[in-house]
């Protein structure tokens, strides 16, 4: 694996843990796709730094379990905004 990919995987893992960021937020900050973020955390980081990969995985699992709630809030805000117009 190229060294810049390993460095990115570690940076992505650290960012997710520090900011409690979602895959989408992380992808936007690093300018990469959601699937690349997922692959960096689940495959590449697991080989490089298993403990960091585990921490990042916990954050992503929490975000995944809460996403339906965030989606509901986003929809609610959308329609509240439309009613005010």
Jmol script that loads the backbone (N, CA, C; Angstrom):
load data "model"
ATOM      1  N   UNK A   1       0.849  -1.171   0.000  1.00  0.00           N
ATOM      2  CA  UNK A   1       0.000   0.000   0.000  1.00  0.00           C
ATOM      3  C   UNK A   1       0.897   1.237   0.000  1.00  0.00           C
ATOM      4  N   UNK A   2       0.505   2.239  -0.751  1.00  0.00           N
ATOM      5  CA  UNK A   2       1.276   3.476  -0.827  1.00  0.00           C
ATOM      6  C   UNK A   2       1.240   4.191   0.520  1.00  0.00           C
ATOM      7  N   UNK A   3       2.316   4.879   0.832  1.00  0.00           N
ATOM      8  CA  UNK A   3       2.420   5.522   2.148  1.00  0.00           C
ATOM      9  C   UNK A   3       1.376   6.625   2.325  1.00  0.00           C
ATOM     10  N   UNK A   4       1.042   7.361   1.255  1.00  0.00           N
ATOM     11  CA  UNK A   4       0.065   8.441   1.403  1.00  0.00           C
ATOM     12  C   UNK A   4      -1.332   7.890   1.718  1.00  0.00           C
ATOM     13  N   UNK A   5      -1.620   6.682   1.263  1.00  0.00           N
ATOM     14  CA  UNK A   5      -2.910   6.065   1.574  1.00  0.00           C
ATOM     15  C   UNK A   5      -2.945   5.661   3.047  1.00  0.00           C
ATOM     16  N   UNK A   6      -1.847   5.127   3.539  1.00  0.00           N
ATOM     17  CA  UNK A   6      -1.767   4.769   4.951  1.00  0.00           C
ATOM     18  C   UNK A   6      -1.905   6.008   5.829  1.00  0.00           C
ATOM     19  N   UNK A   7      -1.227   7.074   5.446  1.00  0.00           N
ATOM     20  CA  UNK A   7      -1.314   8.329   6.206  1.00  0.00           C
ATOM     21  C   UNK A   7      -2.746   8.858   6.205  1.00  0.00           C
ATOM     22  N   UNK A   8      -3.394   8.811   5.055  1.00  0.00           N
ATOM     23  CA  UNK A   8      -4.779   9.287   4.958  1.00  0.00           C
ATOM     24  C   UNK A   8      -5.693   8.442   5.837  1.00  0.00           C
ATOM     25  N   UNK A   9      -5.502   7.137   5.832  1.00  0.00           N
ATOM     26  CA  UNK A   9      -6.338   6.254   6.642  1.00  0.00           C
ATOM     27  C   UNK A   9      -6.216   6.602   8.126  1.00  0.00           C
ATOM     28  N   UNK A  10      -5.007   6.883   8.580  1.00  0.00           N
ATOM     29  CA  UNK A  10      -4.798   7.266   9.979  1.00  0.00           C
ATOM     30  C   UNK A  10      -5.436   8.620  10.253  1.00  0.00           C
ATOM     31  N   UNK A  11      -5.271   9.572   9.335  1.00  0.00           N
ATOM     32  CA  UNK A  11      -5.879  10.898   9.501  1.00  0.00           C
ATOM     33  C   UNK A  11      -7.400  10.792   9.544  1.00  0.00           C
ATOM     34  N   UNK A  12      -7.963   9.982   8.674  1.00  0.00           N
ATOM     35  CA  UNK A  12      -9.415   9.787   8.646  1.00  0.00           C
ATOM     36  C   UNK A  12      -9.889   9.181   9.965  1.00  0.00           C
ATOM     37  N   UNK A  13      -9.189   8.179  10.444  1.00  0.00           N
ATOM     38  CA  UNK A  13      -9.548   7.553  11.711  1.00  0.00           C
ATOM     39  C   UNK A  13      -9.499   8.530  12.870  1.00  0.00           C
ATOM     40  N   UNK A  14      -8.431   9.309  12.931  1.00  0.00           N
ATOM     41  CA  UNK A  14      -8.298  10.304  13.992  1.00  0.00           C
ATOM     42  C   UNK A  14      -9.400  11.355  13.914  1.00  0.00           C
ATOM     43  N   UNK A  15      -9.713  11.800  12.709  1.00  0.00           N
ATOM     44  CA  UNK A  15     -10.760  12.810  12.528  1.00  0.00           C
ATOM     45  C   UNK A  15     -12.113  12.288  13.001  1.00  0.00           C
ATOM     46  N   UNK A  16     -12.434  11.072  12.634  1.00  0.00           N
ATOM     47  CA  UNK A  16     -13.719  10.484  13.030  1.00  0.00           C
ATOM     48  C   UNK A  16     -13.815  10.385  14.545  1.00  0.00           C
ATOM     49  N   UNK A  17     -12.743   9.940  15.188  1.00  0.00           N
ATOM     50  CA  UNK A  17     -12.755   9.776  16.644  1.00  0.00           C
ATOM     51  C   UNK A  17     -12.831  11.132  17.347  1.00  0.00           C
ATOM     52  N   UNK A  18     -12.023  12.101  16.896  1.00  0.00           N
ATOM     53  CA  UNK A  18     -11.977  13.412  17.565  1.00  0.00           C
ATOM     54  C   UNK A  18     -13.263  14.200  17.389  1.00  0.00           C
ATOM     55  N   UNK A  19     -13.808  14.207  16.178  1.00  0.00           N
ATOM     56  CA  UNK A  19     -14.976  15.034  15.871  1.00  0.00           C
ATOM     57  C   UNK A  19     -16.298  14.277  15.984  1.00  0.00           C
ATOM     58  N   UNK A  20     -16.232  12.966  16.223  1.00  0.00           N
ATOM     59  CA  UNK A  20     -17.440  12.122  16.219  1.00  0.00           C
ATOM     60  C   UNK A  20     -18.191  12.317  14.894  1.00  0.00           C
ATOM     61  N   UNK A  21     -17.424  12.363  13.819  1.00  0.00           N
ATOM     62  CA  UNK A  21     -17.941  12.697  12.497  1.00  0.00           C
ATOM     63  C   UNK A  21     -18.595  11.505  11.812  1.00  0.00           C
ATOM     64  N   UNK A  22     -19.524  11.817  10.933  1.00  0.00           N
ATOM     65  CA  UNK A  22     -20.159  10.793  10.117  1.00  0.00           C
ATOM     66  C   UNK A  22     -19.282  10.513   8.890  1.00  0.00           C
ATOM     67  N   UNK A  23     -19.623   9.470   8.172  1.00  0.00           N
ATOM     68  CA  UNK A  23     -18.888   9.135   6.951  1.00  0.00           C
ATOM     69  C   UNK A  23     -19.013  10.272   5.939  1.00  0.00           C
ATOM     70  N   UNK A  24     -20.210  10.833   5.804  1.00  0.00           N
ATOM     71  CA  UNK A  24     -20.413  11.935   4.854  1.00  0.00           C
ATOM     72  C   UNK A  24     -19.587  13.163   5.214  1.00  0.00           C
ATOM     73  N   UNK A  25     -19.593  13.528   6.488  1.00  0.00           N
ATOM     74  CA  UNK A  25     -18.815  14.685   6.923  1.00  0.00           C
ATOM     75  C   UNK A  25     -17.328  14.462   6.669  1.00  0.00           C
ATOM     76  N   UNK A  26     -16.855  13.283   6.993  1.00  0.00           N
ATOM     77  CA  UNK A  26     -15.440  12.956   6.808  1.00  0.00           C
ATOM     78  C   UNK A  26     -15.064  12.984   5.337  1.00  0.00           C
ATOM     79  N   UNK A  27     -15.907  12.413   4.501  1.00  0.00           N
ATOM     80  CA  UNK A  27     -15.635  12.389   3.065  1.00  0.00           C
ATOM     81  C   UNK A  27     -15.543  13.807   2.508  1.00  0.00           C
ATOM     82  N   UNK A  28     -16.421  14.672   2.965  1.00  0.00           N
ATOM     83  CA  UNK A  28     -16.426  16.052   2.484  1.00  0.00           C
ATOM     84  C   UNK A  28     -15.153  16.784   2.902  1.00  0.00           C
ATOM     85  N   UNK A  29     -14.731  16.611   4.143  1.00  0.00           N
ATOM     86  CA  UNK A  29     -13.536  17.288   4.655  1.00  0.00           C
ATOM     87  C   UNK A  29     -12.283  16.826   3.906  1.00  0.00           C
ATOM     88  N   UNK A  30     -12.178  15.520   3.648  1.00  0.00           N
ATOM     89  CA  UNK A  30     -10.975  14.977   3.018  1.00  0.00           C
ATOM     90  C   UNK A  30     -11.051  14.960   1.491  1.00  0.00           C
ATOM     91  N   UNK A  31     -12.210  15.282   0.939  1.00  0.00           N
ATOM     92  CA  UNK A  31     -12.342  15.312  -0.516  1.00  0.00           C
ATOM     93  C   UNK A  31     -12.278  13.936  -1.149  1.00  0.00           C
ATOM     94  N   UNK A  32     -12.809  12.937  -0.440  1.00  0.00           N
ATOM     95  CA  UNK A  32     -12.831  11.565  -0.945  1.00  0.00           C
ATOM     96  C   UNK A  32     -14.260  11.042  -0.880  1.00  0.00           C
ATOM     97  N   UNK A  33     -14.507   9.887  -1.458  1.00  0.00           N
ATOM     98  CA  UNK A  33     -15.853   9.323  -1.472  1.00  0.00           C
ATOM     99  C   UNK A  33     -16.178   8.651  -0.141  1.00  0.00           C
ATOM    100  N   UNK A  34     -17.474   8.454   0.084  1.00  0.00           N
ATOM    101  CA  UNK A  34     -17.918   7.762   1.294  1.00  0.00           C
ATOM    102  C   UNK A  34     -17.381   6.339   1.325  1.00  0.00           C
ATOM    103  N   UNK A  35     -17.333   5.691   0.173  1.00  0.00           N
ATOM    104  CA  UNK A  35     -16.843   4.310   0.140  1.00  0.00           C
ATOM    105  C   UNK A  35     -15.346   4.250   0.463  1.00  0.00           C
ATOM    106  N   UNK A  36     -14.595   5.279   0.087  1.00  0.00           N
ATOM    107  CA  UNK A  36     -13.174   5.326   0.424  1.00  0.00           C
ATOM    108  C   UNK A  36     -12.994   5.507   1.924  1.00  0.00           C
ATOM    109  N   UNK A  37     -13.813   6.361   2.533  1.00  0.00           N
ATOM    110  CA  UNK A  37     -13.752   6.538   3.992  1.00  0.00           C
ATOM    111  C   UNK A  37     -14.024   5.205   4.670  1.00  0.00           C
ATOM    112  N   UNK A  38     -15.068   4.538   4.214  1.00  0.00           N
ATOM    113  CA  UNK A  38     -15.439   3.252   4.815  1.00  0.00           C
ATOM    114  C   UNK A  38     -14.304   2.236   4.656  1.00  0.00           C
ATOM    115  N   UNK A  39     -13.725   2.170   3.474  1.00  0.00           N
ATOM    116  CA  UNK A  39     -12.636   1.216   3.231  1.00  0.00           C
ATOM    117  C   UNK A  39     -11.402   1.567   4.060  1.00  0.00           C
ATOM    118  N   UNK A  40     -11.105   2.871   4.177  1.00  0.00           N
ATOM    119  CA  UNK A  40      -9.970   3.294   4.992  1.00  0.00           C
ATOM    120  C   UNK A  40     -10.127   2.825   6.431  1.00  0.00           C
ATOM    121  N   UNK A  41     -11.328   2.961   6.987  1.00  0.00           N
ATOM    122  CA  UNK A  41     -11.549   2.623   8.390  1.00  0.00           C
ATOM    123  C   UNK A  41     -11.652   1.120   8.601  1.00  0.00           C
ATOM    124  N   UNK A  42     -12.394   0.435   7.758  1.00  0.00           N
ATOM    125  CA  UNK A  42     -12.665  -0.980   8.012  1.00  0.00           C
ATOM    126  C   UNK A  42     -11.554  -1.916   7.549  1.00  0.00           C
ATOM    127  N   UNK A  43     -10.833  -1.561   6.511  1.00  0.00           N
ATOM    128  CA  UNK A  43      -9.805  -2.465   5.989  1.00  0.00           C
ATOM    129  C   UNK A  43      -8.390  -1.948   6.221  1.00  0.00           C
ATOM    130  N   UNK A  44      -8.096  -0.779   5.691  1.00  0.00           N
ATOM    131  CA  UNK A  44      -6.718  -0.275   5.737  1.00  0.00           C
ATOM    132  C   UNK A  44      -6.277   0.050   7.161  1.00  0.00           C
ATOM    133  N   UNK A  45      -7.099   0.765   7.892  1.00  0.00           N
ATOM    134  CA  UNK A  45      -6.730   1.167   9.245  1.00  0.00           C
ATOM    135  C   UNK A  45      -6.639  -0.039  10.175  1.00  0.00           C
ATOM    136  N   UNK A  46      -7.429  -1.053   9.900  1.00  0.00           N
ATOM    137  CA  UNK A  46      -7.388  -2.285  10.710  1.00  0.00           C
ATOM    138  C   UNK A  46      -6.001  -2.914  10.659  1.00  0.00           C
ATOM    139  N   UNK A  47      -5.347  -2.849   9.513  1.00  0.00           N
ATOM    140  CA  UNK A  47      -3.996  -3.416   9.380  1.00  0.00           C
ATOM    141  C   UNK A  47      -2.931  -2.496   9.964  1.00  0.00           C
ATOM    142  N   UNK A  48      -3.159  -1.186   9.856  1.00  0.00           N
ATOM    143  CA  UNK A  48      -2.155  -0.211  10.289  1.00  0.00           C
ATOM    144  C   UNK A  48      -2.202   0.010  11.796  1.00  0.00           C
ATOM    145  N   UNK A  49      -3.407   0.287  12.312  1.00  0.00           N
ATOM    146  CA  UNK A  49      -3.574   0.628  13.727  1.00  0.00           C
ATOM    147  C   UNK A  49      -4.911   0.058  14.214  1.00  0.00           C
ATOM    148  N   UNK A  50      -4.933  -1.192  14.645  1.00  0.00           N
ATOM    149  CA  UNK A  50      -6.190  -1.841  15.035  1.00  0.00           C
ATOM    150  C   UNK A  50      -6.953  -1.138  16.157  1.00  0.00           C
ATOM    151  N   UNK A  51      -6.243  -0.547  17.109  1.00  0.00           N
ATOM    152  CA  UNK A  51      -6.948   0.114  18.215  1.00  0.00           C
ATOM    153  C   UNK A  51      -7.678   1.369  17.728  1.00  0.00           C
ATOM    154  N   UNK A  52      -7.027   2.157  16.873  1.00  0.00           N
ATOM    155  CA  UNK A  52      -7.674   3.343  16.303  1.00  0.00           C
ATOM    156  C   UNK A  52      -8.843   2.927  15.417  1.00  0.00           C
ATOM    157  N   UNK A  53      -8.665   1.861  14.671  1.00  0.00           N
ATOM    158  CA  UNK A  53      -9.748   1.357  13.813  1.00  0.00           C
ATOM    159  C   UNK A  53     -10.957   0.967  14.657  1.00  0.00           C
ATOM    160  N   UNK A  54     -10.720   0.348  15.798  1.00  0.00           N
ATOM    161  CA  UNK A  54     -11.811  -0.037  16.688  1.00  0.00           C
ATOM    162  C   UNK A  54     -12.562   1.160  17.233  1.00  0.00           C
ATOM    163  N   UNK A  55     -11.814   2.199  17.628  1.00  0.00           N
ATOM    164  CA  UNK A  55     -12.453   3.416  18.139  1.00  0.00           C
ATOM    165  C   UNK A  55     -13.284   4.094  17.054  1.00  0.00           C
ATOM    166  N   UNK A  56     -12.711   4.205  15.856  1.00  0.00           N
ATOM    167  CA  UNK A  56     -13.425   4.835  14.749  1.00  0.00           C
ATOM    168  C   UNK A  56     -14.665   4.024  14.387  1.00  0.00           C
ATOM    169  N   UNK A  57     -14.548   2.729  14.418  1.00  0.00           N
ATOM    170  CA  UNK A  57     -15.670   1.843  14.104  1.00  0.00           C
ATOM    171  C   UNK A  57     -16.816   2.052  15.100  1.00  0.00           C
ATOM    172  N   UNK A  58     -16.477   2.235  16.385  1.00  0.00           N
ATOM    173  CA  UNK A  58     -17.507   2.487  17.397  1.00  0.00           C
ATOM    174  C   UNK A  58     -18.278   3.762  17.083  1.00  0.00           C
ATOM    175  N   UNK A  59     -17.552   4.820  16.719  1.00  0.00           N
ATOM    176  CA  UNK A  59     -18.199   6.091  16.383  1.00  0.00           C
ATOM    177  C   UNK A  59     -19.106   5.917  15.169  1.00  0.00           C
ATOM    178  N   UNK A  60     -18.602   5.227  14.149  1.00  0.00           N
ATOM    179  CA  UNK A  60     -19.410   5.028  12.938  1.00  0.00           C
ATOM    180  C   UNK A  60     -20.638   4.171  13.229  1.00  0.00           C
ATOM    181  N   UNK A  61     -20.510   3.190  14.106  1.00  0.00           N
ATOM    182  CA  UNK A  61     -21.661   2.359  14.470  1.00  0.00           C
ATOM    183  C   UNK A  61     -22.720   3.172  15.210  1.00  0.00           C
ATOM    184  N   UNK A  62     -22.275   4.061  16.097  1.00  0.00           N
ATOM    185  CA  UNK A  62     -23.226   4.931  16.800  1.00  0.00           C
ATOM    186  C   UNK A  62     -23.931   5.840  15.800  1.00  0.00           C
ATOM    187  N   UNK A  63     -23.159   6.441  14.891  1.00  0.00           N
ATOM    188  CA  UNK A  63     -23.751   7.319  13.875  1.00  0.00           C
ATOM    189  C   UNK A  63     -24.755   6.561  13.014  1.00  0.00           C
ATOM    190  N   UNK A  64     -24.414   5.341  12.671  1.00  0.00           N
ATOM    191  CA  UNK A  64     -25.310   4.540  11.844  1.00  0.00           C
ATOM    192  C   UNK A  64     -26.610   4.241  12.580  1.00  0.00           C
ATOM    193  N   UNK A  65     -26.515   3.971  13.878  1.00  0.00           N
ATOM    194  CA  UNK A  65     -27.727   3.654  14.637  1.00  0.00           C
ATOM    195  C   UNK A  65     -28.610   4.883  14.846  1.00  0.00           C
ATOM    196  N   UNK A  66     -28.028   6.086  14.727  1.00  0.00           N
ATOM    197  CA  UNK A  66     -28.785   7.319  14.940  1.00  0.00           C
ATOM    198  C   UNK A  66     -29.218   7.996  13.643  1.00  0.00           C
ATOM    199  N   UNK A  67     -28.837   7.489  12.504  1.00  0.00           N
ATOM    200  CA  UNK A  67     -29.081   8.221  11.260  1.00  0.00           C
ATOM    201  C   UNK A  67     -30.549   8.397  10.933  1.00  0.00           C
ATOM    202  N   UNK A  68     -31.388   7.448  11.315  1.00  0.00           N
ATOM    203  CA  UNK A  68     -32.812   7.599  11.024  1.00  0.00           C
ATOM    204  C   UNK A  68     -33.407   8.760  11.825  1.00  0.00           C
ATOM    205  N   UNK A  69     -32.849   9.025  12.984  1.00  0.00           N
ATOM    206  CA  UNK A  69     -33.324  10.147  13.798  1.00  0.00           C
ATOM    207  C   UNK A  69     -32.906  11.468  13.154  1.00  0.00           C
ATOM    208  N   UNK A  70     -31.638  11.550  12.725  1.00  0.00           N
ATOM    209  CA  UNK A  70     -31.159  12.776  12.066  1.00  0.00           C
ATOM    210  C   UNK A  70     -31.935  13.036  10.787  1.00  0.00           C
ATOM    211  N   UNK A  71     -32.255  11.978  10.064  1.00  0.00           N
ATOM    212  CA  UNK A  71     -33.035  12.133   8.837  1.00  0.00           C
ATOM    213  C   UNK A  71     -34.421  12.678   9.127  1.00  0.00           C
ATOM    214  N   UNK A  72     -35.009  12.221  10.213  1.00  0.00           N
ATOM    215  CA  UNK A  72     -36.328  12.716  10.602  1.00  0.00           C
ATOM    216  C   UNK A  72     -36.293  14.190  10.962  1.00  0.00           C
ATOM    217  N   UNK A  73     -35.252  14.606  11.680  1.00  0.00           N
ATOM    218  CA  UNK A  73     -35.113  16.022  12.032  1.00  0.00           C
ATOM    219  C   UNK A  73     -34.920  16.870  10.781  1.00  0.00           C
ATOM    220  N   UNK A  74     -34.136  16.382   9.844  1.00  0.00           N
ATOM    221  CA  UNK A  74     -33.898  17.132   8.610  1.00  0.00           C
ATOM    222  C   UNK A  74     -35.201  17.314   7.833  1.00  0.00           C
ATOM    223  N   UNK A  75     -36.001  16.267   7.757  1.00  0.00           N
ATOM    224  CA  UNK A  75     -37.279  16.353   7.055  1.00  0.00           C
ATOM    225  C   UNK A  75     -38.215  17.321   7.768  1.00  0.00           C
ATOM    226  N   UNK A  76     -38.239  17.257   9.089  1.00  0.00           N
ATOM    227  CA  UNK A  76     -39.086  18.153   9.872  1.00  0.00           C
ATOM    228  C   UNK A  76     -38.694  19.606   9.621  1.00  0.00           C
ATOM    229  N   UNK A  77     -37.409  19.896   9.669  1.00  0.00           N
ATOM    230  CA  UNK A  77     -36.934  21.255   9.432  1.00  0.00           C
ATOM    231  C   UNK A  77     -37.282  21.730   8.025  1.00  0.00           C
ATOM    232  N   UNK A  78     -37.174  20.833   7.083  1.00  0.00           N
ATOM    233  CA  UNK A  78     -37.492  21.182   5.697  1.00  0.00           C
ATOM    234  C   UNK A  78     -38.937  21.649   5.579  1.00  0.00           C
ATOM    235  N   UNK A  79     -39.849  20.899   6.170  1.00  0.00           N
ATOM    236  CA  UNK A  79     -41.257  21.248   6.050  1.00  0.00           C
ATOM    237  C   UNK A  79     -41.643  22.428   6.929  1.00  0.00           C
ATOM    238  N   UNK A  80     -40.989  22.615   8.055  1.00  0.00           N
ATOM    239  CA  UNK A  80     -41.238  23.804   8.862  1.00  0.00           C
ATOM    240  C   UNK A  80     -40.808  25.049   8.112  1.00  0.00           C
ATOM    241  N   UNK A  81     -39.697  24.949   7.422  1.00  0.00           N
ATOM    242  CA  UNK A  81     -39.200  26.072   6.623  1.00  0.00           C
ATOM    243  C   UNK A  81     -40.161  26.375   5.471  1.00  0.00           C
ATOM    244  N   UNK A  82     -40.711  25.368   4.833  1.00  0.00           N
ATOM    245  CA  UNK A  82     -41.641  25.565   3.716  1.00  0.00           C
ATOM    246  C   UNK A  82     -42.944  26.206   4.185  1.00  0.00           C
ATOM    247  N   UNK A  83     -43.386  25.890   5.387  1.00  0.00           N
ATOM    248  CA  UNK A  83     -44.629  26.465   5.910  1.00  0.00           C
ATOM    249  C   UNK A  83     -44.462  27.948   6.187  1.00  0.00           C
ATOM    250  N   UNK A  84     -43.290  28.388   6.532  1.00  0.00           N
ATOM    251  CA  UNK A  84     -43.047  29.789   6.872  1.00  0.00           C
ATOM    252  C   UNK A  84     -42.996  30.668   5.648  1.00  0.00           C
ATOM    253  N   UNK A  85     -42.864  30.106   4.490  1.00  0.00           N
ATOM    254  CA  UNK A  85     -42.761  30.902   3.265  1.00  0.00           C
ATOM    255  C   UNK A  85     -44.089  31.379   2.801  1.00  0.00           C
TER     256      UNK A  85
END
end "model"
wireframe off; spacefill off
backbone 0.3
color backbone group
